[in-house]
């Protein structure tokens, strides 16, 4: 790593630049360092607590190839290999399945506390419609990210905490670096690299709200707002699946927390307002089925007048299982879980747990080849596969390939100083404004549009209105004021969120069918076999483009 002080700010030069230090970014850093290249890891928070895993994680998906058909590579690949997934069979096998043992070895070395059976084997559970027990359960899951961060620092990655990335830089069809600033001091940074791995988080939150009305009370990381999409899109990278990858889940009423996988996989039963267990109507695996089926099924019960309320019944659990779930696994996913249940006097063994459908989050995928490289040379995606397992394994694969490619490059490409100066001025402009609107007002308007027109049931007319309203909201982007550095950070997050919501609406308009995602269209209520393929979007000459399938 080389650091140069300039009139603009600090210029940092490295071999492999990794953007985002969540599970994917950490995995990328570990792999790149094992290849012996210089690595810079940039994160707007702190590596020990950032990303979706920063708040905790109670499970790790690990097909182990132990012998049963359900635990084989072929079954794993077949489960995820769908025309609309965006994943190839090679990506699934070599970018996830083959890397699981490597990551497990690292996690074991860092003493991640996996739950074990009396004979010492892993406790394994099933969920999300999967054909077998692929999940390893983790106790004290709130410590996992700190243990991973410790290993990343020990391996020699150069970690830059508290740096907000605001722009990627391209030279021709090749990425050469990025720009950003230190969120506490305001110091401007330019990063130059031979290759770049984007790990900024593909699960976008704060686009809608749950019943608590608090946009930060999310079941995923509330600080992931779409930089993963907005920044690469700006330089011409292709994006896919923003129409089919939206997600929702069940959460405890009024409290944004993950963890329903643990509840479902251990045998939790969802009941409607009539006390009926109903999920068998919507998925043959009942509550252990595909997540979107549970959400669509719960929503249909609402339309049929059978809820709310909805409850999860765990009173049939053994004392041991109920205690383990409530006091070991669930707090490992979100540390305040016991505060929530304690304040309400809820015991899993004694009481029903009231649940509701969460807010929607937006997802998608940078379009990559089998080596996880985008159409922009040198730009790789580490956020490819879902969950902690998929994130860290995908990041590891991307970091490995980025390091190999960096070895073949002579020097990082150039960054134009005039462009950098303009970006620096744009970043800090909100601090100079006395009038205008706050990021809260800007974001609130976005959520109002998304909540009303882009919910679990939607149609083209409503989505077109949403698009027009979002574009109108965008005309206020250069009127946002920030009173301090904290608000400046939130302002940039809001701008990422706005662009991501716009791209999501544009893509969803084109998918004129229902059934491949968590939402339904009233104007196209059934599946269309001709649309069993991904939609790829990109920007060219400032204009939105899309294609059915890869270009």
SVG drawing of the C-alpha trace seen along z (x, -y; Angstrom):
<svg xmlns="http://www.w3.org/2000/svg" viewBox="-63 -29 67 70">
<polyline fill="none" stroke="black" stroke-width="0.4" points="0.0,0.0 1.2,-3.5 -0.4,-6.7 0.3,-10.1 -0.8,-13.5 -2.2,-15.9 -3.9,-19.2 -7.2,-17.3 -6.7,-14.8 -5.1,-11.4 -4.4,-9.1 -4.2,-5.4 -2.7,-3.0 -3.1,0.8 -3.4,4.1 -6.9,5.1 -9.4,2.6 -12.4,4.1 -15.4,1.9 -17.5,2.9 -16.2,5.0 -19.3,7.1 -19.1,10.9 -18.5,10.7 -15.8,8.0 -14.1,9.9 -14.1,13.1 -12.7,11.2 -9.9,9.8 -9.0,13.2 -8.7,14.8 -6.8,11.9 -4.3,11.9 -3.7,15.6 -2.7,14.9 0.0,12.6 -1.2,9.3 -1.6,5.9 -5.2,5.4 -7.1,2.3 -10.5,2.8 -12.7,-0.3 -15.8,-0.5 -18.1,-3.4 -18.5,-1.8 -16.2,0.4 -15.2,3.8 -16.0,5.5 -19.7,4.5 -20.6,3.6 -22.7,5.4 -25.8,7.7 -23.7,10.0 -22.6,7.2 -25.7,7.5 -25.4,11.2 -26.2,14.4 -27.6,17.7 -27.0,20.0 -24.5,20.9 -25.5,22.8 -23.1,25.6 -23.7,28.5 -21.0,30.8 -21.1,33.7 -21.5,36.3 -23.2,38.9 -27.0,38.5 -28.4,37.3 -29.6,34.1 -26.0,33.2 -24.4,33.6 -22.9,30.9 -25.4,31.9 -28.4,31.5 -27.2,28.1 -26.5,26.8 -29.8,28.1 -31.7,26.4 -30.3,22.9 -29.8,23.3 -32.9,21.6 -33.2,19.6 -33.9,16.4 -31.3,16.8 -28.5,15.1 -26.1,17.9 -24.5,20.4 -23.8,24.0 -20.0,23.2 -20.6,20.2 -22.7,22.2 -20.2,25.1 -16.9,23.3 -18.0,20.0 -20.0,21.4 -20.1,25.1 -16.3,25.8 -15.5,22.8 -17.7,23.8 -15.1,26.1 -12.4,23.4 -14.6,20.9 -15.7,23.4 -12.1,24.1 -11.4,20.4 -14.5,20.0 -13.6,23.0 -10.0,21.6 -11.6,18.3 -13.7,20.4 -17.1,19.5 -19.4,21.4 -21.4,23.8 -24.1,25.8 -23.3,29.5 -25.0,32.7 -24.0,34.9 -21.6,36.9 -19.8,33.7 -21.3,33.4 -22.9,30.2 -26.5,29.7 -28.1,29.3 -31.6,28.0 -33.7,27.4 -35.4,24.3 -36.6,22.2 -37.8,25.1 -34.4,26.8 -34.2,30.6 -32.1,31.3 -30.6,30.0 -27.9,27.6 -28.0,25.1 -25.4,25.2 -26.7,23.4 -24.5,20.8 -24.8,19.8 -23.6,16.3 -24.0,15.3 -23.5,11.7 -19.7,12.4 -19.3,13.9 -18.5,10.7 -15.9,9.6 -14.1,13.0 -14.1,12.7 -12.7,9.1 -10.0,10.2 -8.8,12.8 -9.0,10.2 -6.7,7.8 -4.4,10.6 -4.0,11.6 -2.6,8.2 -5.3,6.4 -5.1,2.6 -8.4,1.6 -9.8,-1.9 -12.8,-2.2 -15.3,-5.0 -14.8,-5.8 -17.9,-6.5 -17.4,-5.6 -19.3,-8.1 -18.1,-7.3 -16.4,-4.7 -13.8,-5.7 -13.5,-4.0 -10.9,-4.5 -12.4,-3.2 -13.9,0.2 -11.7,0.7 -12.2,-0.3 -9.3,-2.2 -10.5,-3.1 -13.0,-5.2 -13.5,-8.3 -14.9,-9.0 -14.4,-10.7 -13.8,-10.0 -17.2,-10.3 -15.9,-11.9 -13.2,-14.3 -14.4,-15.0 -11.0,-14.2 -11.3,-13.4 -9.8,-10.1 -8.9,-8.8 -8.3,-5.0 -6.4,-3.6 -6.3,0.1 -5.5,2.8 -8.8,4.6 -11.8,3.7 -14.3,6.0 -17.7,4.5 -19.1,5.9 -21.4,3.0 -24.4,5.2 -27.1,6.4 -30.0,6.4 -31.3,2.8 -33.3,1.5 -35.1,-1.7 -37.1,-1.5 -40.3,-0.8 -41.4,-0.5 -43.0,2.0 -45.7,1.3 -43.3,-0.3 -43.0,-3.3 -39.2,-3.4 -37.3,-3.0 -34.2,-1.9 -36.1,0.9 -35.3,3.3 -34.8,7.1 -31.6,6.6 -28.9,4.0 -30.6,0.5 -27.4,-1.1 -27.3,0.8 -29.2,-1.5 -28.1,-0.6 -24.5,-1.7 -23.9,1.8 -26.3,1.0 -26.1,-2.8 -22.3,-3.2 -21.6,-0.4 -24.7,-1.4 -23.3,-4.9 -20.2,-3.6 -22.1,-1.2 -22.1,2.1 -24.9,4.5 -27.4,5.4 -29.9,8.2 -32.8,9.5 -34.0,6.3 -37.5,7.5 -37.5,11.0 -35.2,10.7 -37.3,8.5 -37.8,10.0 -40.0,9.9 -40.1,12.2 -42.1,12.7 -41.0,10.6 -42.1,10.2 -45.0,7.6 -43.6,4.1 -40.0,5.1 -37.7,5.6 -35.7,8.7 -34.6,11.7 -34.7,15.2 -37.8,16.8 -35.7,19.4 -34.7,20.7 -38.3,20.7 -39.6,22.4 -36.8,25.0 -37.4,26.1 -41.1,26.7 -42.8,23.4 -46.4,23.3 -47.9,20.2 -51.6,19.6 -54.1,17.1 -56.6,15.1 -58.9,18.1 -56.2,20.2 -55.8,22.3 -52.5,23.6 -52.7,22.7 -49.3,22.8 -49.9,26.2 -52.3,24.5 -49.4,22.5 -46.3,24.8 -45.9,28.6 -43.2,28.0 -45.5,25.8 -43.5,23.2 -40.2,24.7 -41.1,23.9 -39.9,21.1 -39.9,17.8 -42.0,16.0 -44.7,18.7 -45.0,18.0 -45.3,14.3 -47.7,14.7 -49.7,17.2 -49.9,14.9 -50.9,12.0 -53.6,14.1 -55.0,14.9 -55.3,11.2 -57.2,10.7 -59.5,13.6 -60.3,11.9 -58.4,14.4 -55.8,12.0 -54.3,10.2 -53.3,11.2 -50.9,14.0 -49.0,16.0 -46.2,18.5 -46.9,21.4 -43.9,23.0 -45.7,24.3 -45.2,27.9 -41.4,27.5 -39.5,29.3 -38.3,27.2 -34.7,27.6 -35.5,26.5 -37.7,23.6 -35.0,22.3 -32.2,22.8 -34.2,20.9 -35.2,18.0 -32.1,17.5 -29.3,18.8 -30.1,18.7 -32.4,15.7 -30.2,13.3 -27.3,14.4 -29.2,12.9 -30.2,9.7 -28.9,9.0 -32.0,7.2 -34.3,10.2 -34.5,10.9 -35.4,7.3 -38.3,7.6 -39.6,10.8 -38.9,9.8 -40.8,6.5 -43.8,8.4 -43.5,11.2 -43.3,13.7 -42.0,17.3 -41.7,19.4 -42.7,22.5 -45.8,20.9 -47.0,18.1 -47.8,17.5 -45.5,15.0 -47.4,12.4 -45.8,11.9 -46.4,9.7 -45.1,9.4 -41.9,7.2 -41.1,4.3 -40.0,5.2 -36.3,4.9 -34.9,4.6 -32.4,7.0 -30.6,7.8 -27.2,8.8 -24.4,7.3 -24.3,9.3 -21.0,11.3 -19.3,14.2 -18.2,17.5 -15.2,15.7 -17.6,13.1 -16.2,10.3 -18.7,7.7 -18.7,6.3 -16.4,3.6 -12.9,5.0 -11.4,5.4 -14.6,4.9 -15.7,8.0 -18.8,8.6 -18.4,10.3 -22.2,10.0 -23.4,12.8 -25.1,15.5 -27.5,15.2 -27.0,15.4 -23.8,15.4 -22.5,18.5 -23.2,17.3 -21.8,13.8 -18.5,14.9 -18.0,17.7 -18.9,15.5 -16.7,12.8 -13.8,15.3 -14.2,16.4 -14.3,12.8 -11.3,11.8 -9.3,14.8 -10.1,14.0 -9.5,10.3 -6.1,11.0 -5.1,13.3 -6.1,10.7 -4.2,7.9 -1.0,9.9 -1.3,9.5 -1.7,5.7 1.3,3.5 0.1,0.3 -3.3,-1.1 -4.9,-3.2 -5.1,-7.1 -7.8,-9.2 -8.6,-12.6 -8.0,-15.4 -10.7,-17.6 -13.2,-14.9 -12.0,-14.3 -12.3,-18.0 -15.9,-18.2 -16.8,-15.1 -15.3,-16.6 -17.3,-19.7 -20.5,-17.7 -20.0,-15.6 -19.7,-18.5 -22.2,-20.9 -25.1,-19.9 -23.0,-21.2 -22.9,-24.7 -26.7,-25.0 -28.8,-26.9 -32.1,-26.2 -33.5,-23.1 -34.8,-19.8 -33.3,-17.2 -32.4,-13.7 -35.3,-12.6 -37.8,-14.5 -36.1,-13.2 -36.1,-9.6 -39.6,-9.9 -41.0,-10.9 -39.3,-7.9 -40.7,-5.5 -44.2,-7.0 -44.1,-6.3 -42.7,-2.8 -45.1,-1.8 -48.2,-2.9 -47.4,-1.8 -44.7,0.9 -46.1,3.2 -47.0,6.9 -49.8,6.3 -49.1,3.8 -49.9,3.1 -48.4,1.2 -50.4,-1.9 -49.3,-2.3 -45.7,-1.5 -45.7,-4.2 -47.0,-6.7 -44.3,-5.5 -41.6,-6.1 -42.9,-9.6 -43.0,-10.5 -39.5,-9.2 -38.2,-11.2 -39.9,-14.3 -38.3,-13.6 -35.0,-13.3 -35.2,-16.9 -34.7,-17.8 -31.4,-15.9 -29.3,-19.0 -31.4,-20.8 -30.7,-18.5 -28.9,-20.2 -26.8,-18.6 -26.1,-20.2 -23.2,-17.9 -21.1,-15.0 -23.7,-12.5 -26.4,-14.0 -24.0,-14.2 -23.5,-10.4 -27.2,-9.8 -27.7,-12.2 -25.4,-10.1 -27.2,-6.9 -30.5,-8.6 -29.2,-9.3 -28.2,-5.7 -31.6,-4.6 -33.4,-6.9 -31.4,-5.6 -31.9,-2.0 -35.7,-2.4 -35.9,-4.0 -34.0,-1.1 -36.2,1.4 -39.4,-0.2 -38.1,-0.4 -37.3,3.3 -40.5,4.5 -42.6,2.7 -41.0,5.0 -41.8,8.2 -45.4,8.6 -46.3,11.7 -46.7,12.9 -45.2,15.8 -41.5,15.5 -41.1,13.0 -42.7,12.1 -45.1,9.5 -48.1,10.1 -49.3,8.1 -53.1,7.7 -52.8,6.9 -50.7,10.0 -51.7,12.5 -50.2,15.7 -46.8,17.0 -45.6,16.4 -43.3,19.2 -41.6,16.8 -40.4,14.7 -38.5,17.5 -35.3,15.6 -33.5,12.7 -33.9,9.0 -30.5,7.3 -30.4,3.5 -27.6,1.0 -26.9,-2.7 -25.5,-3.9 -25.1,-7.6 -27.1,-8.4 -30.1,-6.3 -31.7,-3.3 -31.5,-0.1 -32.7,3.5 -32.6,6.9 -34.2,10.3 -31.2,12.3 -27.5,11.4 -26.4,9.1"/>
</svg>
